[in-house]
Amino acid sequence: MSNTLPVIGITMGDATGVGPEIIVKSLTHAVVYQQCRPLVIGDARRLEQANRIVGGQLVIRRIKDASEALYQPGSIDCIDLGLIPQDLPFGVLSAIAGDAAYQYIARAVELANAQQIDAICTAPLNKEALHAGGHKYPGHTEMLAHLTHVDEVSMMLVAPQLRVIHVTTHIGIIDAIRKIEPGLVQRTIERGNATLIKAGIARPRIGVCGINPHAGENGLFGYGEEEEKIIPAVQRLQALGLDVTGPLPADTLFFRAGRGDFDLVVAMYHDQGHGPVKVLGLEAGVNVTVGLEVIRTSVDHGTAFDIAGQGIADERSLLEALRQGAELATRR
């Protein structure tokens, strides 16, 4: 394997979910090793269990440091934290697994800071288990921001023919509307614009959603939120030369983006952006954290406790997350 390929640190996520299975399944695909050098941060014993469950033939290599990795197809290099008991069942919420999911991320950040990995790709964690394990974060995005000492990051979902960046994410709708303000909207758009430029789009075309139906329709719906919270940011960015249009009605904007009119949609709140992406299929979407010093991609699905441990989880979202992580790392 070429030592010029980026090293992607794959965190195992919640050990009682589908993370171990989709990692094992993904690393049976030869194409992964043509794109990157995959390095798992997790529990080797859990990966061995998952390997048996899916009927795999991979060899799990326990290592302590990234320098020991061989990156050979047919094997998985795993920095083994040894946190998961042998008898911990799949599909059951566990504080032990929640704490372990945090520890995998913390180790990945250490590796990134030491320039031993070029990007982080995360398998899913469970927020309730994370909290039970003593780590009070809404999710991966906020945890990574804290661990990397970054004040503000954005969530971008990437699917075929559609990219969506969110102004707000894991808060209630009333709190989201309260939090949206021109400065946050502007910074979110700037982060998305910079990311797409790094990905090779010289002048991204950006469409901005309104908050209310029909983007307020000139004050007919709502209380002037578009005029107060969104339009000033759009006008400032247009004056700076960015190709930004909006606020636009969300229902038609996503259709227009899907047909190619825009390179990026700016969603105001969680479900406004997540819904259209997930309609395309969970296997198609990838979550990219924008604004970190380290590149981070993730699957766009959860731990799927209902099917965990059965060997039937779909690995396609993780394969796409690895591909995009490798591509962004290479462009950087």
C-alpha positions in Angstrom: 0.0 0.0 0.0 1.2 3.5 -0.8 2.4 5.4 2.2 1.2 8.6 0.5 -2.5 7.7 1.1 -4.1 9.5 4.0 -4.4 7.7 7.3 -8.1 7.7 8.4 -8.8 7.0 12.1 -12.0 5.1 12.4 -13.6 5.4 15.8 -15.7 2.3 16.7 -18.7 4.3 18.2 -21.0 2.5 20.6 -19.9 -1.0 20.9 -23.4 -2.3 21.5 -24.6 -0.8 18.2 -23.8 -1.6 14.6 -20.5 0.2 14.6 -18.3 -2.8 14.9 -20.2 -4.7 12.2 -20.1 -1.9 9.6 -16.4 -1.4 10.3 -15.6 -5.0 9.7 -17.8 -5.2 6.6 -16.3 -2.0 5.2 -12.8 -3.1 5.6 -13.4 -6.2 3.5 -13.8 -3.9 0.5 -10.5 -3.7 -1.4 -11.4 -0.2 -2.7 -11.0 1.2 0.9 -7.3 0.4 0.8 -7.0 2.1 -2.6 -8.4 5.3 -1.1 -6.8 5.5 2.4 -4.9 3.7 5.2 -7.6 2.8 7.7 -6.8 2.7 11.4 -9.5 1.6 13.9 -9.6 3.1 17.4 -11.7 0.9 19.5 -11.8 -2.6 21.0 -10.1 -5.5 19.2 -12.1 -8.1 21.0 -15.4 -6.5 19.9 -14.2 -6.3 16.3 -13.4 -10.1 16.5 -16.9 -10.7 17.8 -18.3 -8.6 14.9 -16.1 -10.4 12.4 -17.5 -13.8 13.5 -21.1 -12.4 13.4 -20.8 -11.3 9.8 -18.9 -14.4 8.8 -15.7 -12.5 7.9 -12.2 -13.8 7.5 -10.3 -10.7 8.6 -7.4 -10.8 11.0 -7.7 -8.2 13.8 -4.3 -6.8 14.8 -4.0 -5.3 18.2 -1.6 -2.4 18.3 -0.8 0.4 20.8 0.5 3.0 18.4 -0.2 4.2 14.9 3.4 3.5 13.9 2.8 -0.3 14.4 0.0 -0.4 11.7 0.6 -2.3 8.5 -2.5 -1.3 6.6 -2.8 -4.6 4.7 -6.0 -5.8 3.1 -7.3 -8.8 4.9 -6.5 -7.4 8.3 -7.6 -4.6 10.5 -5.2 -2.5 12.5 -6.8 -1.6 15.8 -5.5 0.7 18.5 -7.0 -1.4 21.3 -8.4 0.5 24.3 -9.7 -2.7 25.9 -12.8 -1.1 27.4 -15.6 -3.5 26.5 -16.3 -6.6 28.5 -16.6 -9.9 26.6 -20.2 -10.5 27.7 -21.6 -7.0 27.0 -24.6 -7.7 24.9 -25.4 -6.0 21.5 -28.5 -3.9 21.2 -28.7 -2.8 24.9 -28.0 0.7 26.1 -24.9 0.7 28.2 -23.0 3.4 30.2 -19.8 1.3 29.6 -20.3 1.6 25.9 -21.1 5.3 26.1 -18.0 6.0 28.0 -15.9 3.9 25.6 -17.3 5.8 22.6 -16.1 9.0 24.2 -12.6 7.5 24.9 -12.3 6.4 21.2 -12.9 10.0 20.1 -10.5 11.4 22.6 -7.8 9.1 21.5 -8.5 9.9 17.8 -8.1 13.6 18.6 -4.8 12.9 20.3 -3.6 11.1 17.2 -4.8 13.9 14.9 -3.0 16.5 17.1 0.2 14.4 16.8 -0.3 14.3 13.0 -0.5 10.5 13.1 -3.8 10.5 11.3 -5.1 12.8 8.6 -8.8 12.5 9.3 -11.3 11.0 11.6 -14.3 8.9 10.5 -16.8 8.0 13.2 -19.1 5.1 13.6 -22.4 6.0 15.4 -22.7 6.5 19.1 -25.8 6.7 21.2 -26.4 10.0 23.0 -28.3 8.5 25.9 -25.4 6.0 26.5 -22.9 8.8 26.1 -24.7 10.8 28.9 -25.0 7.7 31.1 -21.2 7.2 30.7 -20.7 10.7 32.1 -20.2 12.8 29.0 -22.9 15.4 28.6 -22.6 16.3 24.9 -25.5 16.4 22.4 -23.4 14.3 20.0 -20.1 13.8 18.1 -20.0 17.4 16.6 -20.1 19.2 19.9 -17.8 16.7 21.6 -15.2 17.2 18.8 -15.5 20.9 19.1 -14.8 20.7 22.8 -11.9 18.3 22.5 -10.2 20.4 19.8 -10.8 23.7 21.6 -12.9 25.1 18.7 -15.7 27.5 19.8 -18.1 26.9 16.9 -18.5 24.2 14.2 -21.2 23.3 11.7 -22.8 20.0 10.6 -22.8 19.4 6.9 -24.7 16.4 5.4 -23.5 15.2 2.0 -25.5 12.9 -0.3 -25.5 12.4 -4.0 -26.7 15.6 -5.6 -27.3 17.4 -2.3 -25.2 19.1 0.4 -26.8 20.7 3.4 -25.1 22.7 6.2 -27.0 23.5 9.4 -27.2 26.8 11.2 -28.5 25.0 14.3 -28.7 21.3 15.1 -29.5 19.4 18.3 -31.8 21.9 20.0 -35.6 22.3 20.1 -37.3 24.3 17.4 -38.2 27.2 19.6 -34.6 27.4 20.9 -33.3 27.1 17.4 -35.3 30.1 16.2 -34.1 32.1 19.2 -30.5 31.2 18.5 -30.5 32.1 14.8 -29.0 35.5 14.2 -27.2 37.2 11.3 -23.7 36.6 12.7 -24.3 32.9 13.1 -25.9 32.6 9.7 -23.0 34.4 8.1 -20.3 32.3 9.9 -22.1 29.0 8.9 -22.3 30.0 5.3 -18.6 31.1 5.3 -17.6 27.7 6.7 -19.6 25.8 4.1 -18.2 28.0 1.3 -14.6 27.4 2.4 -15.2 23.7 2.7 -16.5 23.4 -0.9 -13.7 25.5 -2.2 -11.2 23.1 -0.6 -13.2 20.2 -2.2 -12.6 21.7 -5.6 -15.6 23.9 -6.3 -14.1 27.3 -7.2 -17.3 29.4 -6.6 -19.9 27.5 -4.7 -23.6 28.4 -5.4 -25.3 28.6 -2.1 -29.1 28.7 -1.4 -30.3 29.7 2.0 -33.5 28.4 3.5 -36.0 30.7 5.2 -37.4 29.8 8.7 -41.1 30.2 8.0 -43.2 28.6 5.2 -42.6 30.3 1.9 -39.6 32.1 3.6 -42.2 34.3 5.4 -43.7 35.5 2.1 -42.9 39.2 2.8 -44.2 39.1 6.4 -47.4 37.0 5.7 -46.0 34.2 7.9 -44.1 34.5 11.1 -42.9 37.7 12.8 -40.2 39.0 10.4 -37.6 36.4 11.2 -36.2 36.3 7.7 -35.8 40.1 7.6 -34.2 40.2 11.1 -32.1 37.0 11.2 -31.2 36.0 7.7 -31.3 38.8 5.1 -28.6 40.9 6.7 -26.1 38.0 6.6 -27.0 37.2 3.0 -26.5 40.8 2.0 -23.1 41.1 3.7 -21.9 37.9 2.0 -23.1 39.1 -1.4 -21.2 42.3 -0.8 -18.1 40.2 -0.1 -18.5 38.4 -3.5 -20.0 35.1 -2.4 -22.7 33.5 -4.6 -25.4 33.4 -2.0 -29.2 33.5 -2.7 -32.0 33.7 -0.1 -33.8 33.3 2.0 -35.8 30.9 -0.2 -38.7 28.6 0.6 -37.2 25.3 1.9 -39.7 23.1 0.0 -38.6 24.3 -3.4 -35.0 25.0 -2.5 -34.2 21.4 -1.9 -35.8 20.4 -5.2 -33.7 23.0 -7.0 -30.5 21.9 -5.3 -31.3 18.3 -6.2 -31.5 19.2 -9.9 -28.2 21.1 -9.8 -29.1 24.8 -9.3 -27.1 25.0 -6.0 -23.9 23.4 -4.6 -25.0 23.9 -1.0 -28.2 24.4 0.9 -28.1 26.3 4.2 -30.8 24.8 6.6 -31.9 26.8 9.6 -32.6 23.9 12.0 -32.1 20.1 12.3 -35.1 18.6 10.7 -35.3 21.1 7.9 -31.9 19.8 6.7 -31.9 16.2 7.8 -35.3 15.3 6.4 -34.5 15.8 2.7 -31.1 14.0 3.0 -32.6 11.0 4.7 -35.3 10.6 2.2 -32.5 9.8 -0.2 -31.6 6.9 2.0 -29.5 6.5 5.1 -26.9 4.5 3.1 -26.3 7.6 0.9 -25.6 10.3 3.4 -22.4 11.3 5.1 -22.0 13.8 8.0 -19.0 16.2 7.7 -18.1 18.4 10.7 -17.1 21.8 9.3 -14.8 24.2 11.1 -12.4 21.8 12.9 -8.7 21.7 12.3 -9.0 18.0 11.6 -11.3 16.5 8.9 -14.2 14.5 10.4 -16.7 12.5 8.5 -19.4 10.1 9.8 -22.2 7.8 8.8 -25.5 9.5 8.7 -27.4 6.9 10.7 -27.6 5.8 14.3 -26.6 2.8 16.4 -29.6 0.7 15.2 -29.9 -1.3 18.4 -32.8 -3.2 17.0 -30.5 -5.0 14.4 -27.1 -4.8 16.2 -25.3 -8.1 16.5 -27.3 -9.8 13.7 -24.8 -9.2 11.0 -27.3 -7.4 8.7 -26.2 -3.8 9.1 -25.6 -1.9 5.8 -22.0 -0.6 5.5 -22.5 1.7 2.5 -22.7 5.0 4.5 -19.4 4.2 6.2 -17.8 3.4 2.9 -18.9 6.7 1.6 -17.7 8.5 4.7 -14.3 6.9 4.3 -14.2 7.9 0.7 -15.1 11.5 1.4 -12.7 11.7 4.4 -9.9 10.5 2.2 -10.7 12.9 -0.6 -10.9 15.9 1.8 -7.7 14.9 3.5 -5.9 14.6 0.2 -7.1 18.0 -1.0 -6.0 19.6 2.2 
